[in-house]
Amino acid sequence: MNKKTKIIATLGPASNSIEMIEGLIKAGANVFRLNFSHGTHEYHSETLKNIRIAMDSLNATISVLQDISGPKVRIGDLKEEFELFRGDEITFVKEEIVGHKVADKKYIVSTNYPELLDKVKVDEYIYLYDGTIRAKVIEVGKEIKALVENQGILSSKKGINFPNTVIDIDVITQKDKDDIAWGVKNKVDYFAISFVQNAKDMQNARKLLGNYKGKLIAKIEKFDAVENIDEIIEASDGLMVARGDLGIEVPYYEVPTIQKRLIRKANEACIPVITATQMLLSMTHNERATRAEISDVANAVLDGTDAVMLSEESAVGIDPVNTVKTMANIIAKTEEIYPFDKHEKLSYHDQFDVIQATATKLADDIGAKGIIALTSSGLSGMKISRYRPKTNIFVFTHKRRVLNPMCALWGVVPVAKIKEAGASRMIQVMLKHLEIRGYLDKEATYIATFGYPVGQPGSTNTIKILTPSEMEYYLNLSETKKK
């Protein structure tokens, strides 16, 4: 299917077999997410092995995203579930206790991050159980007292959100450090960092990569991350609009406009952006998506997201392959009305932006069947993708580690790793790869971009129109004429 917006599928018990992974790739998945909030290193190693076996079997290029769990703030154990009503009082204490009912309408609990209680102020809110229970702080001190404002049932280990409080904690736990070390060892392509607050969090995460050139995705799910978005973008290789916790941290009615703003800023900054959380959630248990979910996916596509993500739907759902097919169908139909004109609306960061914007406009103006981009660092592919051409972007690189992450970029089709050589030889090799994979239309026209000196990152300085007669020339070029 010819879609340009990418699909990220989370793998889990329902989808981590080789056969299922192959089915997901055929259905349209471009990136596989490993959720490190669940599972052991041994479990994820087996899943990663299955991904790579499936890739080899299908001769497919796929990105792997490791989602780092981060410091999830939770209440402690409870003696029994609390059935809470408006006007009930909850006391949060710093010492570790088993939460219990103290008296009529009075309860006491602990938290796994007791130091956060020192940061809370009167009239701020505390949300419990994924935002379903709202409590307003009425007293601070050695203990925090809050009044419940709505009805709900609270059980052990449920999450806590502080939507008005700058908590300023280290978002990289010891578990996260161990998990990132696993990702570096196993050469995953992307690391998604949870609960990012500011640029410092991303800088600290990057230090853990050492010399490894993995890409860092900042998950935007806290109100202070939204406020600090410009500095976070500067320190990141991509963004994820993580609408689950974000919808608790900010007023619910602001989430759509924040989503649009974050996508626009990522597009402007030339970094990929992922829209995530509950996109087709009903398909976890049902064969068909709701109309609202279909519209949600379509709107994210029209907003300009690079990728849309499936979580429970593909990890534990009843039919992960059908879910990916459904998302792919929504994307393909929506892209029939996609606004392919960003080369006229985005500013230039450097001279290479001018080159890639020109290549995109040229391809659109002459109705090219594709843009063929040779990139050493991957930057050329990212820049062309930024301008959202009407045609596919067929990317070739000199290094495999550069090729795989390109799967997450809008409109990019990562084709192959090729050796450095003279321009004529490289054009011939790229055309032959396209021909073998069934991508090449010999009666159409293509745009090629590459640079001199060959293999030098950031050197793209050539745009070439490849007409049918020129493609025939390069495909039949003899060894003696290649330079």
C-alpha positions in Angstrom: 0.0 0.0 0.0 1.3 3.4 -1.0 1.0 5.4 2.3 3.5 8.0 3.5 2.6 8.3 7.2 4.3 5.5 9.1 2.8 3.0 11.5 4.4 2.1 14.8 3.1 -1.2 16.2 3.8 -2.2 19.9 4.8 -5.9 20.2 3.5 -8.0 23.0 2.1 -11.4 23.9 -0.4 -11.2 21.0 2.1 -10.2 18.3 5.7 -11.1 19.1 6.0 -14.4 17.1 7.9 -14.4 13.8 4.7 -15.3 11.9 2.8 -12.4 13.5 5.6 -9.9 12.9 5.8 -10.9 9.3 2.0 -10.3 9.0 2.3 -6.9 10.6 5.0 -5.9 8.2 2.9 -7.0 5.2 -0.1 -5.1 6.7 1.9 -1.8 6.8 3.9 -1.6 10.1 7.1 0.4 9.7 8.5 0.5 13.2 8.2 -2.0 16.1 7.9 -0.6 19.7 9.3 -2.6 22.6 7.6 -1.4 25.8 10.1 -1.7 28.7 7.4 -0.9 31.2 6.7 -4.6 30.9 8.8 -7.7 30.3 12.3 -8.8 31.1 15.5 -8.3 29.1 15.3 -12.0 28.1 11.7 -11.5 26.8 12.6 -8.4 24.8 15.8 -10.1 23.4 13.6 -12.9 22.0 11.2 -10.4 20.5 14.0 -8.5 18.9 15.5 -11.7 17.5 12.1 -12.5 16.0 11.9 -9.0 14.4 15.2 -9.4 12.7 14.4 -12.9 11.5 11.2 -11.5 10.0 13.1 -8.6 8.4 15.5 -11.0 6.8 12.8 -13.4 5.6 10.9 -10.5 3.9 13.9 -8.5 2.9 12.3 -5.6 4.7 13.8 -2.6 6.5 12.2 -1.9 9.9 13.0 0.4 12.7 13.0 -0.7 16.4 11.9 1.8 19.1 12.7 1.0 22.7 10.3 2.8 25.0 12.0 3.5 28.3 9.5 3.3 31.2 10.7 6.2 33.3 9.8 7.1 36.9 6.1 6.3 37.2 4.8 7.8 40.4 2.4 5.5 42.1 0.6 5.0 45.4 1.7 2.2 47.6 -0.1 -1.0 48.5 -3.6 -0.7 49.9 -5.2 -3.0 52.5 -8.3 -3.1 50.3 -9.8 -1.0 47.4 -11.1 2.4 48.3 -14.5 3.4 47.0 -14.1 7.2 47.1 -16.8 9.8 46.9 -16.8 13.6 46.6 -15.8 15.1 49.9 -13.7 12.2 51.1 -10.2 13.1 52.5 -7.0 11.4 51.5 -3.8 11.9 53.5 -0.5 11.2 51.7 2.4 10.3 54.0 6.1 10.1 53.4 6.8 6.8 55.2 6.0 3.6 53.5 2.7 2.2 54.8 -0.1 -0.1 53.7 -2.9 2.3 52.8 -6.2 1.9 54.7 -9.4 3.6 55.7 -8.8 5.7 58.9 -12.4 6.7 59.6 -15.6 7.5 57.8 -14.6 9.4 54.6 -10.9 9.5 55.6 -8.1 7.5 54.0 -4.3 7.4 54.2 -1.8 6.3 51.6 1.9 6.4 50.7 3.8 6.9 47.5 7.0 5.5 45.9 8.3 9.1 45.5 7.7 10.6 49.0 10.0 13.6 48.2 7.4 14.9 45.8 5.1 15.7 48.7 7.4 18.5 49.7 6.7 20.2 46.3 2.9 20.3 46.4 1.1 23.5 47.4 -2.4 24.2 48.7 -5.1 24.4 45.9 -3.0 22.3 43.5 -4.5 19.1 42.2 -3.4 15.4 42.6 -4.9 12.9 40.1 -5.1 9.2 40.9 -5.6 6.1 38.8 -4.8 7.5 35.3 -6.7 10.7 36.0 -10.0 9.1 36.9 -9.9 10.4 40.5 -9.3 14.1 41.2 -8.3 15.5 44.6 -7.6 19.1 45.6 -4.8 19.8 48.2 -6.2 21.5 51.3 -3.2 21.2 53.7 0.6 20.8 53.3 3.3 19.9 55.9 4.7 16.7 57.0 1.6 15.1 55.4 -0.5 16.2 52.5 -4.2 16.3 52.8 -6.5 16.5 49.8 -10.3 16.4 49.2 -11.7 14.1 46.6 -13.9 15.9 44.0 -15.4 13.0 42.1 -16.3 9.4 42.6 -14.0 6.5 41.8 -12.4 3.2 43.0 -8.7 3.2 43.9 -6.6 0.1 44.2 -2.9 -0.6 45.0 0.0 0.7 42.9 -2.1 3.0 40.7 -0.5 6.0 39.1 -0.4 9.6 40.5 -0.2 12.8 38.5 0.6 16.3 39.7 -0.7 18.5 36.9 0.1 21.8 38.7 3.4 20.9 40.3 6.9 21.1 38.8 8.2 17.9 40.3 11.8 18.2 38.9 13.0 14.6 39.4 15.5 12.6 37.6 13.5 10.9 34.8 16.2 8.3 34.3 15.9 5.6 37.0 18.5 2.8 37.6 16.1 0.4 35.7 16.1 2.9 32.8 19.9 3.0 32.8 20.1 -0.8 32.6 17.4 -0.9 29.9 19.2 1.8 27.8 22.4 -0.3 28.1 20.5 -3.2 26.8 19.3 -1.1 23.9 22.8 0.1 23.1 24.1 -3.5 23.2 21.4 -4.7 20.9 21.6 -1.7 18.5 18.0 -0.5 18.7 17.3 2.5 16.4 15.3 4.7 18.7 15.1 5.3 22.5 11.8 7.0 23.7 12.5 8.8 27.0 9.4 9.0 29.3 8.2 11.9 31.4 10.7 14.4 30.0 10.6 17.8 31.7 13.3 19.8 30.0 16.4 19.7 27.8 18.5 18.4 30.7 16.6 15.2 30.8 17.4 14.5 27.2 21.0 15.5 27.6 21.4 13.1 30.5 19.8 10.3 28.4 22.2 11.0 25.6 25.2 10.6 27.8 24.1 7.0 28.5 24.4 6.1 24.8 28.1 6.7 24.9 29.5 6.5 21.3 26.4 4.7 20.0 24.5 6.8 17.4 20.9 5.9 18.5 18.2 8.4 18.1 16.4 9.9 21.2 12.7 10.6 21.2 11.3 12.9 23.8 7.9 11.7 25.1 5.8 14.9 25.7 3.4 13.9 28.5 3.9 16.5 31.2 2.7 20.1 31.3 6.2 21.5 32.0 7.5 19.6 28.9 4.9 21.5 26.8 6.2 24.8 28.4 9.8 23.8 27.6 9.2 22.4 24.2 11.7 24.5 22.3 14.7 23.6 24.4 13.5 19.9 24.4 13.4 19.9 20.6 17.0 21.3 20.5 18.2 18.3 22.6 16.1 15.6 20.8 16.1 13.6 17.6 12.3 13.4 17.6 9.1 13.9 19.6 6.2 11.7 20.7 2.9 13.3 21.6 2.1 10.9 24.4 -1.6 11.8 24.9 -2.3 9.5 27.8 -0.5 11.2 30.7 -0.6 14.5 28.7 -4.4 14.4 28.9 -4.1 14.3 32.7 -1.3 16.9 33.0 -3.1 19.5 31.0 -6.8 20.4 30.6 -8.4 17.7 28.4 -9.7 20.3 25.9 -6.2 21.6 25.3 -4.8 18.2 24.0 -5.9 18.6 20.4 -4.3 22.1 20.0 -1.2 21.0 21.8 -0.9 18.0 19.5 -1.1 20.3 16.4 1.4 22.7 17.9 3.9 20.0 18.7 3.6 18.5 15.3 4.1 21.8 13.6 7.2 22.6 15.7 8.7 19.2 15.0 8.1 19.7 11.2 9.7 23.1 11.4 12.7 21.7 13.3 13.1 18.8 10.8 12.7 16.0 13.4 10.2 13.2 13.2 7.1 13.3 15.4 4.9 10.4 16.6 1.3 10.7 17.6 0.4 8.1 20.3 -2.1 6.7 22.7 -5.6 5.1 22.2 -5.7 5.8 18.4 -7.6 2.6 17.7 -8.1 1.4 21.3 -11.5 -0.2 20.7 -9.8 -2.7 18.3 -8.1 -4.3 21.3 -11.4 -6.1 21.8 -13.4 -5.4 18.6 -13.0 -6.1 14.9 -13.8 -2.6 13.9 -12.7 0.9 15.0 -15.1 3.6 16.1 -15.9 6.5 13.9 -14.2 8.8 16.4 -11.0 6.7 16.3 -10.9 6.8 12.6 -11.3 10.6 12.6 -8.5 10.8 15.2 -6.0 8.9 13.0 -7.0 11.0 10.0 -6.6 14.3 11.8 -3.1 13.3 13.0 -2.2 12.5 9.4 -3.5 15.9 8.2 -1.7 17.6 11.1 1.5 16.4 9.6 2.6 13.7 12.0 5.4 11.4 10.7 4.0 8.3 12.4 0.9 7.1 14.3 1.3 4.5 17.1 -0.6 1.4 18.2 -0.2 0.3 21.9 -2.5 -2.2 23.5 -4.2 -2.7 20.1 -1.2 -4.5 18.6 0.4 -5.8 21.8 -2.5 -7.7 23.4 -5.4 -7.1 21.0 -7.5 -9.8 19.4 -6.3 -9.2 15.9 -3.1 -7.1 15.6 -2.8 -7.6 11.8 -6.3 -6.4 11.2 -5.6 -3.4 13.4 -2.5 -2.4 11.4 -4.5 -2.9 8.1 -7.2 -0.7 9.4 -4.8 2.1 10.3 -3.0 1.7 6.9 -6.3 2.1 5.1 -7.3 5.2 7.1 -3.9 6.7 6.3 -4.0 5.9 2.6 -7.5 7.4 2.1 -6.7 10.5 4.2 -3.5 11.2 2.2 -5.7 11.7 -0.9 -6.5 15.1 0.5 -3.1 15.7 2.2 -1.7 19.3 1.9 1.5 18.6 -0.1 2.9 22.2 -0.1 5.2 22.5 2.9 8.2 23.5 0.7 6.4 26.8 0.4 5.6 27.3 4.1 8.7 26.1 6.1 11.7 28.3 6.7 15.3 27.3 5.7 17.8 26.4 8.3 20.8 26.1 6.0 21.8 25.9 2.3 20.9 22.2 2.2 17.3 23.0 3.1 17.2 25.2 0.0 18.6 22.2 -2.1 16.1 19.7 -0.7 13.1 22.1 -0.9 14.1 22.8 -4.5 14.3 19.0 -5.2 10.8 18.5 -3.7 9.2 21.4 -5.7 10.9 20.2 -8.9 9.6 16.6 -8.3 6.1 18.0 -7.7 6.2 20.3 -10.7 7.2 17.7 -13.2 5.2 14.9 -11.7 8.2 12.8 -10.9 7.5 9.2 -9.9 10.0 9.3 -7.0 12.9 11.1 -5.4 16.0 9.0 -5.1 18.2 10.3 -2.3 21.7 9.1 -1.5 22.6 10.2 2.1 25.6 9.4 4.3 24.2 10.7 7.6 20.4 10.5 6.9 20.0 14.2 7.0 19.1 14.6 3.3 16.3 12.1 3.7 15.0 13.9 6.8 15.1 17.3 5.0 13.3 16.0 1.9 10.7 14.3 4.1 10.2 17.7 5.9 8.9 19.2 2.7 6.3 16.5 2.2 6.6 15.8 -1.5 3.7 14.2 -3.4 5.9 11.2 -4.4 7.9 8.6 -2.5 11.4 9.3 -1.2 13.6 6.3 -2.0 16.6 6.5 0.3 20.0 4.8 0.0 22.8 5.1 2.5 26.4 3.9 3.0 25.7 2.5 6.4 23.0 0.1 7.7 22.8 2.0 11.0 21.7 5.1 9.0 19.2 3.2 6.9 17.1 1.5 9.5 15.9 4.7 11.4 14.7 6.2 8.2 11.6 3.9 8.4 10.1 6.3 10.9 10.2 9.3 8.5 7.1 10.4 6.6 7.3 9.3 2.9 10.7 7.7 3.1 11.2 4.3 1.7 14.6 3.0 2.9 15.9 0.8 0.1 19.4 -0.4 0.6 23.0 0.2 1.8 25.4 0.7 -1.1 29.1 1.1 -1.4 30.7 4.5 -2.1 31.7 4.9 -5.8 31.6 7.3 -8.6 28.3 9.1 -9.4 27.5 7.1 -12.5 28.1 3.8 -10.7 26.0 4.8 -7.7 23.1 5.9 -9.9 23.2 2.6 -11.7 23.3 0.6 -8.5 20.4 2.6 -7.0 18.3 2.1 -10.2 19.0 -1.6 -10.2 17.9 -1.9 -6.5 14.7 -0.1 -7.4 14.1 -2.3 -10.4 14.7 -5.5 -8.4 12.2 -4.4 -5.7 9.6 -3.5 -8.2 9.7 0.3 -7.4 11.1 1.4 -10.7 8.8 2.6 -13.6 11.1 2.8 -16.6 8.6 5.0 -18.4 8.5 7.6 -15.7 10.8 10.4 -14.6 12.7 10.5 -11.3 14.7 13.1 -9.3 18.0 12.1 -7.8 19.9 14.0 -5.1 23.5 13.2 -4.0 26.6 15.1 -3.1 30.3 15.6 -3.7 32.6 14.6 -2.2 30.9 11.1 -1.9 30.4 9.8 1.6 30.8 13.2 3.2 27.9 14.0 5.6 26.1 17.2 4.8 27.5 17.5 1.3 24.3 17.1 -0.8 24.7 19.6 -3.6 23.4 17.9 -6.8 19.9 17.5 -8.2 19.6 15.4 -11.3 16.5 14.7 -13.4 16.4 11.1 -14.6 14.3 10.7 -17.7 13.4 7.2 -19.2 16.2 7.5 -21.7 18.8 8.4 -19.0 17.7 5.6 -16.8 18.1 3.2 -19.7 21.6 4.6 -20.2 22.6 4.1 -16.6 21.1 0.7 -16.3 23.1 -0.5 -19.3 26.3 1.4 -18.6 29.3 -0.9 -19.1 32.1 -1.2 -16.5 34.5 0.7 -18.7 32.3 3.8 -18.8 31.5 3.9 -15.1 33.2 6.8 -13.3 
